[in-house]
């Protein structure tokens, strides 16, 4: 079984783009997170996905999962303070 772990708990501070974390910015009208999740969902090489996000972004992530029909999610877990903590 192959599990993809997607780290999406950052705030994009290096981008300096504002209050919205970069994973929720839209490209072509679709959040960046949805683009990535859709690729994993369609990949025959990936059996399940673990999504790591900030606790306060969980509902937004769940909405994206539902809207884009992502079904391979095995778990949504809270990320750590720094990326290394999330890993």
Secondary structure, DSSP 8 states (H G I E B T S, - for coil): --EEEEEE----TTTT--SS-GGGSEETTEEHHHHHHHHHHH-TT--EEEEEE-GGGHHHHHHHHHHTT---EEEEEE--SSHHHH-
